[in-house]
Amino acid sequence: MMTDTDPGSYSQILRWALQDSNDAAMASANWLAGDIDDDRPTVEELLDDPEAPLGNIEQAKGVFKTMRIVGETTADRRLGARLYAATIAAALVHHDTRISSQSDAAIERSLKALAEDGKMPSRLKRLASEALGKMA
């Protein structure tokens, strides 16, 4: 993790801001993912990496669960819900572990909504589809 005195920290912040400047909610989600796992600084990298530690995925689940409930805007809450589902998918696909106490029907609805959401990154939509296949 970079410190305020690290000269590279300012360029990292600028890259982060420019990368997601068109989607503030995803920019925030990526910032949170990078804070959870320094080696996987975006949501896609964290959740679509089979080597990502299960503990980091579980931590992301908690963060995105909060985002889906208390997000500032409807878009923030929708993204939080999709990313919450993506964490459940990542644990199922990469670790053969269920990290939710929700019913199968509720998880399947969430995964289907993620897989069909045209605004979500294709890697996460594919992950949701794979998780649905594992649940079948």
DRENTORKOL-3810 file (N, C-alpha, C; in nm, 4 decimals):
REM DRENTORKOL-3810
@n.u->0.0855; n.v->-0.1170; n.w->0.0000; ca.u->0.0000; ca.v->0.0000; ca.w->0.0000; c.u->0.0896; c.v->0.1227; c.w->0.0000
@n.u->0.0557; n.v->0.2207; n.w->-0.0829; ca.u->0.1345; ca.v->0.3424; ca.w->-0.0934; c.u->0.1022; c.v->0.4378; c.w->0.0202
@n.u->0.2044; n.v->0.5139; n.w->0.0582; ca.u->0.1840; ca.v->0.6152; ca.w->0.1612; c.u->0.1733; c.v->0.7515; c.w->0.0952
@n.u->0.1314; n.v->0.8510; n.w->0.1718; ca.u->0.1196; ca.v->0.9867; ca.w->0.1175; c.u->0.2535; c.v->1.0428; c.w->0.0745
@n.u->0.3623; n.v->0.9919; n.w->0.1304; ca.u->0.4943; ca.v->1.0434; ca.w->0.0957; c.u->0.5560; c.v->0.9696; c.w->-0.0217
@n.u->0.4940; n.v->0.8664; n.w->-0.0676; ca.u->0.5428; ca.v->0.7899; ca.w->-0.1817; c.u->0.5134; c.v->0.8689; c.w->-0.3082
@n.u->0.6179; n.v->0.9075; n.w->-0.3850; ca.u->0.5938; ca.v->0.9875; ca.w->-0.5055; c.u->0.5030; c.v->0.9190; c.w->-0.6062
@n.u->0.5011; n.v->0.7861; n.w->-0.6058; ca.u->0.4156; ca.v->0.7135; ca.w->-0.6992; c.u->0.2698; c.v->0.7166; c.w->-0.6614
@n.u->0.2395; n.v->0.7552; n.w->-0.5376; ca.u->0.1005; ca.v->0.7511; ca.w->-0.4930; c.u->0.0139; c.v->0.8488; c.w->-0.5707
@n.u->0.0669; n.v->0.9633; n.w->-0.6048; ca.u->-0.0123; ca.v->1.0619; ca.w->-0.6775; c.u->-0.0414; c.v->1.0151; c.w->-0.8198
@n.u->0.0552; n.v->0.9528; n.w->-0.8839; ca.u->0.0292; ca.v->0.9027; ca.w->-1.0182; c.u->-0.0690; c.v->0.7868; c.w->-1.0140
@n.u->-0.0617; n.v->0.7048; n.w->-0.9086; ca.u->-0.1569; ca.v->0.5944; ca.w->-0.8936; c.u->-0.2978; c.v->0.6495; c.w->-0.8758
@n.u->-0.3133; n.v->0.7513; n.w->-0.7952; ca.u->-0.4441; ca.v->0.8126; ca.w->-0.7730; c.u->-0.4975; c.v->0.8707; c.w->-0.9031
@n.u->-0.4116; n.v->0.9382; n.w->-0.9787; ca.u->-0.4540; ca.v->0.9968; ca.w->-1.1055; c.u->-0.4952; c.v->0.8879; c.w->-1.2039
@n.u->-0.4178; n.v->0.7797; n.w->-1.2134; ca.u->-0.4552; ca.v->0.6687; ca.w->-1.3026; c.u->-0.5903; c.v->0.6112; c.w->-1.2623
@n.u->-0.6115; n.v->0.5935; n.w->-1.1311; ca.u->-0.7377; ca.v->0.5394; ca.w->-1.0814; c.u->-0.8532; c.v->0.6305; c.w->-1.1192
@n.u->-0.8365; n.v->0.7607; n.w->-1.1013; ca.u->-0.9442; ca.v->0.8545; ca.w->-1.1309; c.u->-0.9758; c.v->0.8577; c.w->-1.2800
@n.u->-0.8739; n.v->0.8564; n.w->-1.3633; ca.u->-0.8962; ca.v->0.8618; ca.w->-1.5073; c.u->-0.9546; c.v->0.7306; c.w->-1.5603
@n.u->-0.9126; n.v->0.6202; n.w->-1.5036; ca.u->-0.9584; ca.v->0.4893; ca.w->-1.5492; c.u->-1.1092; c.v->0.4754; c.w->-1.5391
@n.u->-1.1670; n.v->0.5248; n.w->-1.4330; ca.u->-1.3089; ca.v->0.5049; ca.w->-1.4081; c.u->-1.3858; c.v->0.6366; c.w->-1.4028
@n.u->-1.3354; n.v->0.7381; n.w->-1.4691; ca.u->-1.3965; ca.v->0.8701; ca.w->-1.4577; c.u->-1.5399; c.v->0.8739; c.w->-1.5072
@n.u->-1.5786; n.v->0.7805; n.w->-1.5942; ca.u->-1.7148; ca.v->0.7814; ca.w->-1.6460; c.u->-1.8118; c.v->0.7043; c.w->-1.5564
@n.u->-1.7637; n.v->0.6370; n.w->-1.4532; ca.u->-1.8500; ca.v->0.5597; ca.w->-1.3656; c.u->-1.7982; c.v->0.5691; c.w->-1.2230
@n.u->-1.8500; n.v->0.6657; n.w->-1.1501; ca.u->-1.8013; ca.v->0.6915; ca.w->-1.0143; c.u->-1.8254; c.v->0.5727; c.w->-0.9221
@n.u->-1.9376; n.v->0.5034; n.w->-0.9378; ca.u->-1.9663; ca.v->0.3889; ca.w->-0.8507; c.u->-1.8643; c.v->0.2777; c.w->-0.8726
@n.u->-1.8309; n.v->0.2481; n.w->-0.9980; ca.u->-1.7316; ca.v->0.1441; ca.w->-1.0249; c.u->-1.5931; c.v->0.1903; c.w->-0.9802
@n.u->-1.5641; n.v->0.3173; n.w->-0.9943; ca.u->-1.4364; ca.v->0.3691; ca.w->-0.9461; c.u->-1.4237; c.v->0.3448; c.w->-0.7961
@n.u->-1.5305; n.v->0.3710; n.w->-0.7232; ca.u->-1.5287; ca.v->0.3469; ca.w->-0.5783; c.u->-1.5121; c.v->0.1987; c.w->-0.5484
@n.u->-1.5816; n.v->0.1146; n.w->-0.6224; ca.u->-1.5717; ca.v->-0.0300; ca.w->-0.6016; c.u->-1.4290; c.v->-0.0786; c.w->-0.6291
@n.u->-1.3675; n.v->-0.0268; n.w->-0.7346; ca.u->-1.2300; ca.v->-0.0653; ca.w->-0.7659; c.u->-1.1341; c.v->-0.0185; c.w->-0.6569
@n.u->-1.1578; n.v->0.1003; n.w->-0.6046; ca.u->-1.0743; ca.v->0.1511; ca.w->-0.4959; c.u->-1.0853; c.v->0.0585; c.w->-0.3742
@n.u->-1.2072; n.v->0.0167; n.w->-0.3439; ca.u->-1.2290; ca.v->-0.0741; ca.w->-0.2309; c.u->-1.1600; c.v->-0.2085; c.w->-0.2554
@n.u->-1.1720; n.v->-0.2610; n.w->-0.3772; ca.u->-1.1068; ca.v->-0.3881; ca.w->-0.4103; c.u->-0.9562; c.v->-0.3774; c.w->-0.3935
@n.u->-0.8986; n.v->-0.2676; n.w->-0.4409; ca.u->-0.7546; ca.v->-0.2472; ca.w->-0.4266; c.u->-0.7125; c.v->-0.2344; c.w->-0.2815
@n.u->-0.7997; n.v->-0.1788; n.w->-0.2001; ca.u->-0.7707; ca.v->-0.1665; ca.w->-0.0577; c.u->-0.7746; c.v->-0.3036; c.w->0.0098
@n.u->-0.8591; n.v->-0.3926; n.w->-0.0390; ca.u->-0.8693; ca.v->-0.5283; ca.w->0.0159; c.u->-0.7495; c.v->-0.6130; c.w->-0.0264
@n.u->-0.7061; n.v->-0.5974; n.w->-0.1512; ca.u->-0.6000; ca.v->-0.6834; ca.w->-0.2057; c.u->-0.5075; c.v->-0.6012; c.w->-0.2940
@n.u->-0.3897; n.v->-0.5700; n.w->-0.2425; ca.u->-0.2925; ca.v->-0.4884; ca.w->-0.3171; c.u->-0.2526; c.v->-0.5515; c.w->-0.4500
@n.u->-0.2546; n.v->-0.6840; n.w->-0.4578; ca.u->-0.2130; ca.v->-0.7533; ca.w->-0.5803; c.u->-0.3223; c.v->-0.7578; c.w->-0.6864
@n.u->-0.4448; n.v->-0.7254; n.w->-0.6488; ca.u->-0.5590; ca.v->-0.7303; ca.w->-0.7399; c.u->-0.6378; c.v->-0.6004; c.w->-0.7225
@n.u->-0.5941; n.v->-0.4928; n.w->-0.7908; ca.u->-0.6469; ca.v->-0.3589; ca.w->-0.7617; c.u->-0.7813; c.v->-0.3227; c.w->-0.8240
@n.u->-0.8459; n.v->-0.4158; n.w->-0.8910; ca.u->-0.9801; ca.v->-0.3876; ca.w->-0.9431; c.u->-1.0739; c.v->-0.5006; c.w->-0.9031
@n.u->-1.2015; n.v->-0.4720; n.w->-0.9098; ca.u->-1.3016; ca.v->-0.5732; ca.w->-0.8773; c.u->-1.2853; c.v->-0.6948; c.w->-0.9679
@n.u->-1.2680; n.v->-0.6704; n.w->-1.0965; ca.u->-1.2536; ca.v->-0.7822; ca.w->-1.1903; c.u->-1.1321; c.v->-0.8676; c.w->-1.1569
@n.u->-1.0200; n.v->-0.8032; n.w->-1.1270; ca.u->-0.8989; ca.v->-0.8788; ca.w->-1.0960; c.u->-0.9148; c.v->-0.9573; c.w->-0.9660
@n.u->-0.9790; n.v->-0.8985; n.w->-0.8683; ca.u->-0.9982; ca.v->-0.9659; ca.w->-0.7402; c.u->-1.0917; c.v->-1.0855; c.w->-0.7535
@n.u->-1.2047; n.v->-1.0660; n.w->-0.8193; ca.u->-1.3071; ca.v->-1.1699; ca.w->-0.8205; c.u->-1.2885; c.v->-1.2738; c.w->-0.9305
@n.u->-1.2152; n.v->-1.2409; n.w->-1.0350; ca.u->-1.1980; ca.v->-1.3358; ca.w->-1.1446; c.u->-1.0635; c.v->-1.4070; c.w->-1.1399
@n.u->-0.9914; n.v->-1.3931; n.w->-1.0302; ca.u->-0.8619; ca.v->-1.4592; ca.w->-1.0162; c.u->-0.8773; c.v->-1.5836; c.w->-0.9284
@n.u->-0.8549; n.v->-1.7018; n.w->-0.9847; ca.u->-0.8687; ca.v->-1.8243; ca.w->-0.9050; c.u->-0.7726; c.v->-1.8293; c.w->-0.7866
@n.u->-0.6652; n.v->-1.7511; n.w->-0.7918; ca.u->-0.5658; ca.v->-1.7498; ca.w->-0.6846; c.u->-0.5975; c.v->-1.6474; c.w->-0.5756
@n.u->-0.7019; n.v->-1.5677; n.w->-0.5945; ca.u->-0.7383; ca.v->-1.4691; ca.w->-0.4920; c.u->-0.7784; c.v->-1.5431; c.w->-0.3648
@n.u->-0.7231; n.v->-1.5032; n.w->-0.2514; ca.u->-0.7570; ca.v->-1.5725; ca.w->-0.1264; c.u->-0.9060; c.v->-1.5625; c.w->-0.0933
@n.u->-0.9613; n.v->-1.6718; n.w->-0.0451; ca.u->-1.1027; ca.v->-1.6742; ca.w->-0.0081; c.u->-1.1331; c.v->-1.5664; c.w->0.0958
@n.u->-1.0429; n.v->-1.5430; n.w->0.1873; ca.u->-1.0641; ca.v->-1.4392; ca.w->0.2879; c.u->-1.0832; c.v->-1.3015; c.w->0.2273
@n.u->-1.0115; n.v->-1.2727; n.w->0.1196; ca.u->-1.0273; ca.v->-1.1432; ca.w->0.0521; c.u->-1.1625; c.v->-1.1348; c.w->-0.0180
@n.u->-1.2062; n.v->-1.2458; n.w->-0.0752; ca.u->-1.3373; ca.v->-1.2492; ca.w->-0.1402; c.u->-1.4468; c.v->-1.2297; c.w->-0.0363
@n.u->-1.4313; n.v->-1.2929; n.w->0.0781; ca.u->-1.5294; ca.v->-1.2764; ca.w->0.1859; c.u->-1.5309; c.v->-1.1324; c.w->0.2378
@n.u->-1.4145; n.v->-1.0715; n.w->0.2452; ca.u->-1.4079; ca.v->-0.9316; ca.w->0.2876; c.u->-1.4786; c.v->-0.8424; c.w->0.1850
@n.u->-1.4559; n.v->-0.8690; n.w->0.0572; ca.u->-1.5234; ca.v->-0.7924; ca.w->-0.0484; c.u->-1.6744; c.v->-0.8117; c.w->-0.0404
@n.u->-1.7174; n.v->-0.9315; n.w->-0.0078; ca.u->-1.8607; ca.v->-0.9588; ca.w->0.0071; c.u->-1.9212; c.v->-0.8661; c.w->0.1116
@n.u->-1.8552; n.v->-0.8520; n.w->0.2236; ca.u->-1.9051; ca.v->-0.7630; ca.w->0.3282; c.u->-1.9111; c.v->-0.6181; c.w->0.2838
@n.u->-1.8091; n.v->-0.5752; n.w->0.2121; ca.u->-1.8042; ca.v->-0.4374; ca.w->0.1627; c.u->-1.9170; c.v->-0.4124; c.w->0.0636
@n.u->-1.9358; n.v->-0.5035; n.w->-0.0312; ca.u->-2.0373; ca.v->-0.4831; ca.w->-0.1345; c.u->-2.1786; c.v->-0.5053; c.w->-0.0811
@n.u->-2.1918; n.v->-0.5865; n.w->0.0237; ca.u->-2.3209; ca.v->-0.6012; ca.w->0.0896; c.u->-2.3618; c.v->-0.4675; c.w->0.1513
@n.u->-2.2677; n.v->-0.4016; n.w->0.2131; ca.u->-2.2949; ca.v->-0.2686; ca.w->0.2699; c.u->-2.3279; c.v->-0.1692; c.w->0.1592
@n.u->-2.2524; n.v->-0.1742; n.w->0.0491; ca.u->-2.2755; ca.v->-0.0829; ca.w->-0.0632; c.u->-2.4164; c.v->-0.1007; c.w->-0.1203
@n.u->-2.4647; n.v->-0.2230; n.w->-0.1256; ca.u->-2.5980; ca.v->-0.2470; ca.w->-0.1832; c.u->-2.7084; c.v->-0.1938; c.w->-0.0927
@n.u->-2.6798; n.v->-0.1783; n.w->0.0348; ca.u->-2.7806; ca.v->-0.1310; ca.w->0.1297; c.u->-2.7734; c.v->0.0197; c.w->0.1497
@n.u->-2.6531; n.v->0.0736; n.w->0.1634; ca.u->-2.6388; ca.v->0.2153; ca.w->0.1998; c.u->-2.5769; c.v->0.3002; c.w->0.0896
@n.u->-2.5683; n.v->0.2462; n.w->-0.0319; ca.u->-2.5139; ca.v->0.3249; ca.w->-0.1414; c.u->-2.5876; c.v->0.4567; c.w->-0.1566
@n.u->-2.5139; n.v->0.5591; n.w->-0.1937; ca.u->-2.5700; ca.v->0.6941; ca.w->-0.2001; c.u->-2.6784; c.v->0.7080; c.w->-0.3063
@n.u->-2.6610; n.v->0.6418; n.w->-0.4181; ca.u->-2.7570; ca.v->0.6533; ca.w->-0.5276; c.u->-2.8124; c.v->0.5157; c.w->-0.5630
@n.u->-2.9155; n.v->0.5151; n.w->-0.6433; ca.u->-2.9710; ca.v->0.3887; ca.w->-0.6918; c.u->-2.8651; c.v->0.3110; c.w->-0.7692
@n.u->-2.7855; n.v->0.3821; n.w->-0.8489; ca.u->-2.6794; ca.v->0.3165; ca.w->-0.9262; c.u->-2.5766; c.v->0.2523; c.w->-0.8334
@n.u->-2.5420; n.v->0.3202; n.w->-0.7248; ca.u->-2.4481; ca.v->0.2641; ca.w->-0.6277; c.u->-2.5042; c.v->0.1365; c.w->-0.5659
@n.u->-2.6313; n.v->0.1405; n.w->-0.5286; ca.u->-2.6939; ca.v->0.0244; ca.w->-0.4652; c.u->-2.7076; c.v->-0.0917; c.w->-0.5630
@n.u->-2.7414; n.v->-0.0623; n.w->-0.6883; ca.u->-2.7508; ca.v->-0.1670; ca.w->-0.7906; c.u->-2.6141; c.v->-0.2302; c.w->-0.8125
@n.u->-2.5112; n.v->-0.1473; n.w->-0.8244; ca.u->-2.3764; ca.v->-0.2004; ca.w->-0.8431; c.u->-2.3351; c.v->-0.2828; c.w->-0.7214
@n.u->-2.3659; n.v->-0.2348; n.w->-0.6019; ca.u->-2.3349; ca.v->-0.3105; ca.w->-0.4812; c.u->-2.3997; c.v->-0.4484; c.w->-0.4836
@n.u->-2.5259; n.v->-0.4541; n.w->-0.5269; ca.u->-2.5968; ca.v->-0.5823; ca.w->-0.5351; c.u->-2.5305; c.v->-0.6750; c.w->-0.6367
@n.u->-2.4911; n.v->-0.6203; n.w->-0.7505; ca.u->-2.4272; ca.v->-0.7031; ca.w->-0.8542; c.u->-2.2914; c.v->-0.7539; c.w->-0.8062
@n.u->-2.2150; n.v->-0.6664; n.w->-0.7405; ca.u->-2.0824; ca.v->-0.7071; ca.w->-0.6945; c.u->-2.0914; c.v->-0.8036; c.w->-0.5762
@n.u->-2.1924; n.v->-0.7871; n.w->-0.4940; ca.u->-2.2181; ca.v->-0.8824; ca.w->-0.3857; c.u->-2.2417; c.v->-1.0212; c.w->-0.4470
@n.u->-2.3234; n.v->-1.0269; n.w->-0.5512; ca.u->-2.3480; ca.v->-1.1540; ca.w->-0.6204; c.u->-2.2190; c.v->-1.2075; c.w->-0.6829
@n.u->-2.1371; n.v->-1.1178; n.w->-0.7354; ca.u->-2.0108; ca.v->-1.1609; ca.w->-0.7972; c.u->-1.9161; c.v->-1.2227; c.w->-0.6945
@n.u->-1.9195; n.v->-1.1747; n.w->-0.5700; ca.u->-1.8342; ca.v->-1.2356; ca.w->-0.4672; c.u->-1.8813; c.v->-1.3774; c.w->-0.4367
@n.u->-2.0120; n.v->-1.3956; n.w->-0.4323; ca.u->-2.0671; ca.v->-1.5293; ca.w->-0.4088; c.u->-2.0268; c.v->-1.6215; c.w->-0.5242
@n.u->-2.0344; n.v->-1.5691; n.w->-0.6461; ca.u->-1.9945; ca.v->-1.6466; ca.w->-0.7640; c.u->-1.8469; c.v->-1.6823; c.w->-0.7584
@n.u->-1.7630; n.v->-1.5873; n.w->-0.7211; ca.u->-1.6182; ca.v->-1.6111; ca.w->-0.7159; c.u->-1.5847; c.v->-1.7216; c.w->-0.6165
@n.u->-1.6487; n.v->-1.7203; n.w->-0.5013; ca.u->-1.6225; ca.v->-1.8241; ca.w->-0.4010; c.u->-1.6684; c.v->-1.9612; c.w->-0.4515
@n.u->-1.7841; n.v->-1.9657; n.w->-0.5174; ca.u->-1.8340; ca.v->-2.0924; ca.w->-0.5710; c.u->-1.7434; c.v->-2.1466; c.w->-0.6813
@n.u->-1.7083; n.v->-2.0590; n.w->-0.7746; ca.u->-1.6322; ca.v->-2.1025; ca.w->-0.8923; c.u->-1.4868; c.v->-2.1335; c.w->-0.8584
@n.u->-1.4221; n.v->-2.0466; n.w->-0.7834; ca.u->-1.2779; ca.v->-2.0614; ca.w->-0.7603; c.u->-1.2413; c.v->-2.1402; c.w->-0.6351
@n.u->-1.3344; n.v->-2.1502; n.w->-0.5392; ca.u->-1.3008; ca.v->-2.2177; ca.w->-0.4136; c.u->-1.4006; c.v->-2.3267; c.w->-0.3747
@n.u->-1.4991; n.v->-2.3519; n.w->-0.4609; ca.u->-1.6031; ca.v->-2.4514; ca.w->-0.4300; c.u->-1.6612; c.v->-2.4297; c.w->-0.2898
@n.u->-1.6828; n.v->-2.3035; n.w->-0.2567; ca.u->-1.7305; ca.v->-2.2673; ca.w->-0.1238; c.u->-1.8489; c.v->-2.1728; c.w->-0.1344
@n.u->-1.9490; n.v->-2.2006; n.w->-0.0559; ca.u->-2.0664; ca.v->-2.1128; ca.w->-0.0484; c.u->-2.0438; c.v->-2.0147; c.w->0.0662
@n.u->-2.0474; n.v->-1.8844; n.w->0.0363; ca.u->-2.0221; ca.v->-1.7833; ca.w->0.1387; c.u->-2.1473; c.v->-1.7018; c.w->0.1690
@n.u->-2.2620; n.v->-1.7577; n.w->0.1411; ca.u->-2.3880; ca.v->-1.6892; ca.w->0.1669; c.u->-2.4862; c.v->-1.7846; c.w->0.2319
@n.u->-2.5655; n.v->-1.7303; n.w->0.3226; ca.u->-2.6701; ca.v->-1.8117; ca.w->0.3856; c.u->-2.8053; c.v->-1.7917; c.w->0.3166
@n.u->-2.8063; n.v->-1.7147; n.w->0.2082; ca.u->-2.9295; ca.v->-1.6945; ca.w->0.1325; c.u->-2.9748; c.v->-1.8267; c.w->0.0708
@n.u->-3.1024; n.v->-1.8339; n.w->0.0395; ca.u->-3.1557; ca.v->-1.9535; ca.w->-0.0250; c.u->-3.0972; c.v->-1.9690; c.w->-0.1649
@n.u->-3.1019; n.v->-2.0921; n.w->-0.2152; ca.u->-3.0566; ca.v->-2.1162; ca.w->-0.3528; c.u->-3.1330; c.v->-2.0276; c.w->-0.4503
@n.u->-3.2633; n.v->-2.0147; n.w->-0.4293; ca.u->-3.3450; ca.v->-1.9343; ca.w->-0.5208; c.u->-3.2996; c.v->-1.7880; c.w->-0.5212
@n.u->-3.2686; n.v->-1.7325; n.w->-0.4047; ca.u->-3.2239; ca.v->-1.5931; ca.w->-0.3964; c.u->-3.0880; c.v->-1.5755; c.w->-0.4629
@n.u->-2.9982; n.v->-1.6697; n.w->-0.4397; ca.u->-2.8658; ca.v->-1.6609; ca.w->-0.5025; c.u->-2.8786; c.v->-1.6732; c.w->-0.6533
@n.u->-2.9602; n.v->-1.7666; n.w->-0.6988; ca.u->-2.9785; ca.v->-1.7842; ca.w->-0.8432; c.u->-3.0363; c.v->-1.6582; c.w->-0.9076
@n.u->-3.1324; n.v->-1.5936; n.w->-0.8423; ca.u->-3.1878; ca.v->-1.4680; ca.w->-0.8958; c.u->-3.0791; c.v->-1.3611; c.w->-0.9073
@n.u->-2.9972; n.v->-1.3504; n.w->-0.8049; ca.u->-2.8904; ca.v->-1.2501; ca.w->-0.8057; c.u->-2.7865; c.v->-1.2786; c.w->-0.9134
@n.u->-2.7508; n.v->-1.4048; n.w->-0.9278; ca.u->-2.6523; ca.v->-1.4418; ca.w->-1.0292; c.u->-2.7073; c.v->-1.4211; c.w->-1.1697
@n.u->-2.8352; n.v->-1.4536; n.w->-1.1904; ca.u->-2.8970; ca.v->-1.4307; ca.w->-1.3215; c.u->-2.9016; c.v->-1.2816; c.w->-1.3535
@n.u->-2.9348; n.v->-1.2001; n.w->-1.2543; ca.u->-2.9397; ca.v->-1.0552; ca.w->-1.2759; c.u->-2.8012; c.v->-1.0026; c.w->-1.3127
@n.u->-2.6982; n.v->-1.0532; n.w->-1.2476; ca.u->-2.5611; ca.v->-1.0133; ca.w->-1.2814; c.u->-2.5256; c.v->-1.0588; c.w->-1.4220
@n.u->-2.5537; n.v->-1.1843; n.w->-1.4540; ca.u->-2.5177; ca.v->-1.2396; ca.w->-1.5856; c.u->-2.5869; c.v->-1.1668; c.w->-1.6998
@n.u->-2.7040; n.v->-1.1107; n.w->-1.6732; ca.u->-2.7819; ca.v->-1.0453; ca.w->-1.7786; c.u->-2.7677; c.v->-0.8934; c.w->-1.7794
@n.u->-2.6894; n.v->-0.8377; n.w->-1.6888; ca.u->-2.6754; ca.v->-0.6923; ca.w->-1.6778; c.u->-2.5743; c.v->-0.6410; c.w->-1.7799
@n.u->-2.6224; n.v->-0.5724; n.w->-1.8804; ca.u->-2.5368; ca.v->-0.5205; ca.w->-1.9870; c.u->-2.4354; c.v->-0.4170; c.w->-1.9422
@n.u->-2.4529; n.v->-0.3612; n.w->-1.8241; ca.u->-2.3589; ca.v->-0.2596; ca.w->-1.7742; c.u->-2.2421; c.v->-0.3202; c.w->-1.6967
@n.u->-2.2507; n.v->-0.4487; n.w->-1.6683; ca.u->-2.1455; ca.v->-0.5130; ca.w->-1.5895; c.u->-2.0338; c.v->-0.5646; c.w->-1.6803
@n.u->-1.9106; n.v->-0.5696; n.w->-1.6274; ca.u->-1.7983; ca.v->-0.6218; ca.w->-1.7067; c.u->-1.8228; c.v->-0.7676; c.w->-1.7473
@n.u->-1.7804; n.v->-0.8007; n.w->-1.8672; ca.u->-1.8049; ca.v->-0.9351; ca.w->-1.9204; c.u->-1.7416; c.v->-1.0436; c.w->-1.8341
@n.u->-1.6275; n.v->-1.0161; n.w->-1.7725; ca.u->-1.5627; ca.v->-1.1168; ca.w->-1.6872; c.u->-1.6526; c.v->-1.1527; c.w->-1.5687
@n.u->-1.7204; n.v->-1.0556; n.w->-1.5124; ca.u->-1.8069; ca.v->-1.0831; ca.w->-1.3978; c.u->-1.9362; c.v->-1.1502; c.w->-1.4413
@n.u->-1.9861; n.v->-1.1143; n.w->-1.5592; ca.u->-2.1056; ca.v->-1.1807; ca.w->-1.6116; c.u->-2.0756; c.v->-1.3281; c.w->-1.6386
@n.u->-1.9597; n.v->-1.3564; n.w->-1.6949; ca.u->-1.9183; ca.v->-1.4947; ca.w->-1.7206; c.u->-1.9039; c.v->-1.5712; c.w->-1.5894
@n.u->-1.8462; n.v->-1.5061; n.w->-1.4887; ca.u->-1.8306; ca.v->-1.5689; ca.w->-1.3572; c.u->-1.9659; c.v->-1.6074; c.w->-1.2992
@n.u->-2.0637; n.v->-1.5182; n.w->-1.3130; ca.u->-2.1991; ca.v->-1.5474; ca.w->-1.2638; c.u->-2.2588; c.v->-1.6684; c.w->-1.3369
@n.u->-2.2376; n.v->-1.6742; n.w->-1.4676; ca.u->-2.2894; ca.v->-1.7879; ca.w->-1.5454; c.u->-2.2238; c.v->-1.9186; c.w->-1.5022
@n.u->-2.0933; n.v->-1.9147; n.w->-1.4754; ca.u->-2.0238; ca.v->-2.0343; ca.w->-1.4281; c.u->-2.0778; c.v->-2.0787; c.w->-1.2934
@n.u->-2.1036; n.v->-1.9838; n.w->-1.2053; ca.u->-2.1566; ca.v->-2.0165; ca.w->-1.0728; c.u->-2.2964; c.v->-2.0773; c.w->-1.0849
@n.u->-2.3776; n.v->-2.0237; n.w->-1.1745; ca.u->-2.5102; ca.v->-2.0811; ca.w->-1.1962; c.u->-2.4993; c.v->-2.2269; c.w->-1.2416
@n.u->-2.4021; n.v->-2.2549; n.w->-1.3267; ca.u->-2.3792; ca.v->-2.3915; ca.w->-1.3715; c.u->-2.3392; c.v->-2.4833; c.w->-1.2578
@n.u->-2.2614; n.v->-2.4332; n.w->-1.1635; ca.u->-2.2206; ca.v->-2.5143; ca.w->-1.0483; c.u->-2.3382; c.v->-2.5410; c.w->-0.9551
@n.u->-2.4342; n.v->-2.4497; n.w->-0.9522; ca.u->-2.5491; ca.v->-2.4658; ca.w->-0.8625; c.u->-2.6514; c.v->-2.5631; c.w->-0.9196
@n.u->-2.6473; n.v->-2.5838; n.w->-1.0512; ca.u->-2.7479; ca.v->-2.6694; ca.w->-1.1175; c.u->-2.7346; c.v->-2.8143; c.w->-1.0774
END
